[in-house]
């Protein structure tokens, strides 16, 4: 059971890292950053 859990953790971690890398390569990180800045500016009333 413990070995199965470790394998599942490794698979999920690898998948998550692959998705993060794909998002960064495709430019999604910059889009998310722009949206976050826009939301924060609206929340504090500067936008």
TAFENLIN-V589675 format. One record per pair of residues at least 24 apart in sequence whose C-alpha atoms are under 7 Angstrom apart, sorted by sequence separation. I is the first residue (numbers start at 0). J is the second residue. D is the distance in whole Angstrom. If there is no record, write none. Layout:
i	j	d
I	J	D
I	J	D
//
This chain:
none
//
